[in-house]
Amino acid sequence: MTEASTPFVRQAGQGTPVLCLHSNASSSSQWRGLMDLLAPRFHVLAPDLLGAGRSAAWPVVAGARLQHELDALAPLLQGLGPRLHLVGHSYGGAVATRIALAWPERVASLVLFEPTLFPLLGQPHPGQPGAIGIAAVAATAMAQVDQGDLTTAAAGFIDYWMGAGAWAAMPEARRGAVAESMRPIRQWTDAIFAEPWQLADLAGLALPVLLLGGEVSPTSAHDLLPLLAGALPQARLQVLPGLGHMAPVTNPQAVNPLIADFFHDQA
């Protein structure tokens, strides 16, 4: 592992580590408010994942896997001691789940806000609308990025996850950065859909889990939550009225206190 591939990490506080993993088209900065809440009692770390923020680009163009994220995070994880807590939002929730499955003896508890474990949607009922919908959105955005049209790709992606008109309502100053953040969409998609998720594997995670979701999130996110709640033996599910998939970014004042209360109960 070279120094150049080491992720950029925000850190605050002291105590048991809490590792916070961000969504696609975002960065570690989305967790600044949560870090402020947790820092008095925990050592909070928020890395930029591959291709995001100030971290290195993906090491592959095709054939990306979540294991690439774990490899990049390995030096950080190795330095955090025997026990840690995990927080993951969307794609970051998939990475957090993968870490928990890889090192279950080290993960004390887990918070997941609508993790993108989309292959699970096809296991109980192949052809679910949620699985078909997100696959189509990803394929369209990948084609647009391949054509160099990052803005159109970002507009469709943001409107899918945040609701129709979200891109148009976004301040002009933000759009350029969000459009640029779409470059790794092929890697995100490959990593998420190639992961061999199994409900039976999740059933082996005997640790406290807080599952969070938004009432107005897309079908793909909604359909996953009951599957995860049924598989994870110590999961508690809470759906936030009136909020959507990007609530940790758009409404942190509603999400962060729930996470903080959960971790304080685990301390």
ZALO-327886 format. One record per residue (C-alpha): residue in one letter; x negated, y, z negated. Coordinates in nm, 4 decimals. Layout:
ZALO-327886
> residu, xx, yy, zz
> a, X, Y, Z;
...
END
This chain:
ZALO-327886
> residu, xx, yy, zz
> m, 0.0000, 0.0000, 0.0000;
> t, -0.1597, 0.3247, 0.1097;
> e, -0.1188, 0.6528, -0.0663;
> a, 0.0638, 0.7935, 0.2368;
> s, 0.3381, 0.5324, 0.2009;
> t, 0.3982, 0.6021, -0.1672;
> p, 0.7396, 0.7666, -0.2082;
> f, 0.7835, 1.1177, -0.3374;
> v, 0.9449, 1.0972, -0.6825;
> r, 1.1210, 1.3547, -0.8997;
> q, 1.0807, 1.2823, -1.2700;
> a, 1.2164, 1.4188, -1.5970;
> g, 1.2383, 1.3140, -1.9613;
> q, 1.0976, 1.0298, -2.1659;
> g, 1.2326, 0.6945, -2.2818;
> t, 1.3744, 0.3922, -2.1023;
> p, 1.3451, 0.4469, -1.7245;
> v, 1.6514, 0.5225, -1.5118;
> l, 1.5827, 0.4928, -1.1387;
> c, 1.8258, 0.6906, -0.9188;
> l, 1.8552, 0.6056, -0.5473;
> h, 2.0214, 0.8429, -0.3029;
> s, 2.2575, 0.7953, -0.0088;
> n, 2.1799, 0.8169, 0.3640;
> a, 2.1395, 1.1658, 0.5095;
> s, 2.0396, 1.2836, 0.1613;
> s, 1.7350, 1.2847, -0.0659;
> s, 1.6300, 1.2652, -0.4278;
> s, 1.7520, 1.6225, -0.4738;
> q, 2.1112, 1.4947, -0.4995;
> w, 2.0306, 1.3663, -0.8500;
> r, 1.9005, 1.6902, -1.0048;
> g, 2.2144, 1.7446, -1.2116;
> l, 2.2185, 1.3861, -1.3362;
> m, 1.8519, 1.4118, -1.4262;
> d, 1.9259, 1.7143, -1.6434;
> l, 2.1978, 1.5183, -1.8267;
> l, 1.9876, 1.2079, -1.8839;
> a, 1.6434, 1.3584, -1.9505;
> p, 1.6971, 1.4174, -2.3263;
> r, 1.7187, 1.0385, -2.3813;
> f, 1.5706, 0.8707, -2.0718;
> h, 1.2790, 0.8838, -1.8321;
> v, 1.4682, 0.9620, -1.5109;
> l, 1.3089, 0.9011, -1.1718;
> a, 1.4564, 0.9835, -0.8317;
> p, 1.2461, 0.8812, -0.5303;
> d, 1.2964, 0.9811, -0.1697;
> l, 1.3655, 0.6590, 0.0192;
> l, 1.1972, 0.5754, 0.3499;
> g, 1.2392, 0.8444, 0.6124;
> a, 1.4072, 1.0838, 0.3670;
> g, 1.2928, 1.4014, 0.1979;
> r, 0.9171, 1.4037, 0.1426;
> s, 0.8574, 1.0295, 0.1669;
> a, 0.6935, 0.8394, 0.4522;
> a, 0.8736, 0.7381, 0.7690;
> w, 0.9938, 0.3835, 0.8175;
> p, 0.7053, 0.1488, 0.9075;
> v, 0.9168, -0.0128, 1.1834;
> v, 1.1556, 0.1121, 1.4519;
> a, 1.3481, -0.2146, 1.4975;
> g, 1.3989, -0.4967, 1.2511;
> a, 1.4189, -0.2768, 0.9404;
> r, 1.5114, -0.4579, 0.6201;
> l, 1.5875, -0.3526, 0.2647;
> q, 1.2679, -0.5355, 0.1713;
> h, 1.0791, -0.2481, 0.3367;
> e, 1.2373, -0.0154, 0.0791;
> l, 1.1417, -0.2512, -0.2047;
> d, 0.7856, -0.2713, -0.0737;
> a, 0.7606, 0.1079, -0.0698;
> l, 0.9041, 0.1316, -0.4219;
> a, 0.6941, -0.1559, -0.5614;
> p, 0.4099, 0.0580, -0.7065;
> l, 0.6657, 0.2796, -0.8804;
> l, 0.8632, -0.0171, -1.0152;
> q, 0.5499, -0.1899, -1.1398;
> g, 0.4634, 0.1114, -1.3525;
> l, 0.8010, 0.1398, -1.5268;
> g, 0.7620, -0.1273, -1.7918;
> p, 0.9706, -0.4379, -1.8589;
> r, 1.3218, -0.2841, -1.8568;
> l, 1.4954, -0.0143, -1.6554;
> h, 1.8406, 0.1064, -1.5558;
> l, 1.9454, 0.1634, -1.1934;
> v, 2.1781, 0.4125, -1.0241;
> g, 2.2603, 0.3860, -0.6553;
> h, 2.4927, 0.5790, -0.4272;
> s, 2.6013, 0.4373, -0.0892;
> y, 2.2836, 0.3148, 0.0876;
> g, 2.0963, 0.3749, -0.2375;
> g, 2.3474, 0.1409, -0.4010;
> a, 2.2500, -0.1318, -0.1554;
> v, 1.8822, -0.0779, -0.2410;
> a, 1.9637, -0.0811, -0.6145;
> t, 2.1570, -0.4072, -0.5787;
> r, 1.8674, -0.5611, -0.3885;
> i, 1.6287, -0.4583, -0.6692;
> a, 1.8602, -0.6104, -0.9309;
> l, 1.8753, -0.9384, -0.7381;
> a, 1.4970, -0.9441, -0.6956;
> w, 1.4142, -0.8656, -1.0597;
> p, 1.7223, -0.9469, -1.2711;
> e, 1.5106, -0.9896, -1.5828;
> r, 1.3989, -0.6263, -1.5621;
> v, 1.7303, -0.4511, -1.4898;
> a, 1.9196, -0.3628, -1.8089;
> s, 2.2262, -0.2137, -1.6389;
> l, 2.3460, -0.0868, -1.3054;
> v, 2.5641, 0.1979, -1.1765;
> l, 2.6870, 0.1710, -0.8184;
> f, 2.8901, 0.4364, -0.6394;
> e, 3.0375, 0.2636, -0.3323;
> p, 2.7276, 0.0627, -0.2331;
> t, 2.7091, -0.0221, 0.1365;
> l, 2.7032, -0.4018, 0.1191;
> f, 2.9087, -0.4180, 0.4371;
> p, 2.8329, -0.7790, 0.5441;
> l, 3.0392, -0.8886, 0.2422;
> l, 3.3504, -0.7530, 0.4128;
> g, 3.3379, -1.0312, 0.6699;
> q, 3.3064, -1.3157, 0.4195;
> p, 3.6565, -1.3406, 0.2734;
> h, 3.8433, -1.2018, 0.5757;
> p, 3.6420, -1.1734, 0.8999;
> g, 3.7454, -0.8802, 1.1129;
> q, 3.8547, -0.6539, 0.8281;
> p, 3.9299, -0.2996, 0.9529;
> g, 3.6729, -0.1553, 0.7138;
> a, 3.3922, -0.3680, 0.8549;
> i, 3.4923, -0.2956, 1.2145;
> g, 3.5214, 0.0785, 1.1479;
> i, 3.1803, 0.1323, 0.9928;
> a, 3.0100, -0.0858, 1.2547;
> a, 3.1624, 0.1286, 1.5315;
> v, 3.0612, 0.4544, 1.3631;
> a, 2.7047, 0.3324, 1.3176;
> a, 2.6786, 0.2085, 1.6777;
> t, 2.8043, 0.5405, 1.8144;
> a, 2.5677, 0.7437, 1.5988;
> m, 2.2701, 0.5231, 1.6930;
> a, 2.3418, 0.5749, 2.0633;
> q, 2.3644, 0.9511, 2.0141;
> v, 2.0362, 0.9623, 1.8209;
> d, 1.8698, 0.7533, 2.0934;
> q, 1.9887, 1.0162, 2.3426;
> g, 1.8399, 1.2922, 2.1285;
> d, 2.1785, 1.4338, 2.0286;
> l, 2.1240, 1.4502, 1.6531;
> t, 2.3915, 1.7138, 1.6002;
> t, 2.6742, 1.5069, 1.7503;
> a, 2.5538, 1.2003, 1.5609;
> a, 2.5534, 1.3945, 1.2353;
> a, 2.8970, 1.5429, 1.3005;
> g, 3.0569, 1.2026, 1.3502;
> f, 2.8722, 1.0470, 1.0583;
> i, 2.9607, 1.3265, 0.8163;
> d, 3.3251, 1.3366, 0.9238;
> y, 3.3536, 0.9590, 0.8758;
> w, 3.2197, 0.9690, 0.5217;
> m, 3.3557, 1.3054, 0.4076;
> g, 3.6752, 1.3419, 0.6101;
> a, 3.7714, 1.5040, 0.9386;
> g, 3.6513, 1.8628, 0.9584;
> a, 3.3721, 1.8210, 0.7022;
> w, 3.1012, 1.8948, 0.9589;
> a, 3.2807, 2.2064, 1.0830;
> a, 3.3178, 2.3264, 0.7226;
> m, 2.9497, 2.2715, 0.6441;
> p, 2.7448, 2.5930, 0.6214;
> e, 2.5462, 2.6511, 0.9393;
> a, 2.2240, 2.6691, 0.7381;
> r, 2.2726, 2.3089, 0.6189;
> r, 2.3540, 2.1503, 0.9523;
> g, 2.0024, 2.1462, 1.0943;
> a, 1.8588, 1.9519, 0.8006;
> v, 2.1486, 1.7052, 0.7993;
> a, 2.1173, 1.6500, 1.1751;
> e, 1.7430, 1.5881, 1.1397;
> s, 1.8100, 1.3374, 0.8612;
> m, 1.9969, 1.1159, 1.1099;
> r, 1.6774, 0.9999, 1.2818;
> p, 1.6463, 0.6752, 1.0773;
> i, 2.0050, 0.5623, 1.1368;
> r, 1.8905, 0.2572, 1.3337;
> q, 1.6710, 0.1505, 1.0417;
> w, 1.9493, 0.2111, 0.7864;
> t, 2.1952, 0.0107, 0.9944;
> d, 1.9568, -0.2776, 1.0600;
> a, 1.8615, -0.2947, 0.6916;
> i, 2.2207, -0.2944, 0.5645;
> f, 2.3775, -0.5347, 0.8146;
> a, 2.0892, -0.7831, 0.8250;
> e, 2.0852, -0.8359, 0.4480;
> p, 2.2250, -1.1842, 0.3652;
> w, 2.4548, -1.0659, 0.0862;
> q, 2.6487, -1.3421, -0.0888;
> l, 2.9176, -1.2981, -0.3526;
> a, 2.7748, -1.6021, -0.5327;
> d, 2.4402, -1.4237, -0.5721;
> l, 2.6128, -1.1202, -0.7231;
> a, 2.7940, -1.3482, -0.9656;
> g, 2.4551, -1.4351, -1.1116;
> l, 2.3856, -1.0759, -1.2173;
> a, 2.4703, -1.1018, -1.5875;
> l, 2.4271, -0.7356, -1.6760;
> p, 2.6588, -0.4404, -1.7428;
> v, 2.7675, -0.2743, -1.4168;
> l, 2.9663, 0.0450, -1.3690;
> l, 3.1328, 0.0468, -1.0270;
> l, 3.2503, 0.3889, -0.9147;
> g, 3.4468, 0.4908, -0.6083;
> g, 3.6533, 0.7706, -0.4615;
> e, 4.0275, 0.7521, -0.4072;
> v, 4.0031, 0.9093, -0.0600;
> s, 3.6909, 0.7266, 0.0609;
> p, 3.6862, 0.5426, 0.3965;
> t, 3.8383, 0.1955, 0.4201;
> s, 3.4960, 0.0301, 0.4398;
> a, 3.4018, 0.1623, 0.0957;
> h, 3.7464, 0.0916, -0.0552;
> d, 3.7540, -0.2678, 0.0680;
> l, 3.4182, -0.3480, -0.0909;
> l, 3.4966, -0.2331, -0.4436;
> p, 3.7446, -0.5077, -0.5424;
> l, 3.5140, -0.7727, -0.3945;
> l, 3.2247, -0.6455, -0.6040;
> a, 3.4392, -0.6060, -0.9154;
> g, 3.5545, -0.9653, -0.8791;
> a, 3.2056, -1.1051, -0.8229;
> l, 2.9977, -0.9154, -1.0804;
> p, 3.0743, -1.0788, -1.4173;
> q, 3.0308, -0.7661, -1.6331;
> a, 3.1566, -0.5019, -1.3900;
> r, 3.3846, -0.2160, -1.4868;
> l, 3.5548, -0.0423, -1.1931;
> q, 3.6652, 0.3194, -1.1981;
> v, 3.8139, 0.5018, -0.8976;
> l, 3.8053, 0.8810, -0.9152;
> p, 4.1336, 1.0487, -0.8107;
> g, 4.1106, 1.2897, -0.5195;
> l, 3.7409, 1.2329, -0.4557;
> g, 3.5610, 1.0672, -0.1662;
> h, 3.2498, 0.8733, -0.0800;
> m, 3.0140, 1.1682, -0.1170;
> a, 3.1442, 1.2694, -0.4599;
> p, 2.8009, 1.2313, -0.6269;
> v, 2.6874, 1.5137, -0.3942;
> t, 3.0036, 1.7220, -0.3575;
> n, 3.1490, 1.6765, -0.7084;
> p, 2.8602, 1.5896, -0.9412;
> q, 3.0440, 1.7527, -1.2312;
> a, 3.3008, 1.4705, -1.2103;
> v, 3.0589, 1.1822, -1.1456;
> n, 2.7479, 1.2550, -1.3517;
> p, 2.9139, 1.2586, -1.6972;
> l, 3.0581, 0.9113, -1.6293;
> i, 2.7103, 0.7808, -1.5482;
> a, 2.5578, 0.9529, -1.8498;
> d, 2.8209, 0.8103, -2.0854;
> f, 2.7655, 0.4614, -1.9459;
> f, 2.3901, 0.4732, -1.9969;
> h, 2.4189, 0.6230, -2.3428;
> d, 2.6334, 0.3211, -2.4361;
> q, 2.3568, 0.0913, -2.3078;
> a, 2.0720, 0.2678, -2.4900;
END
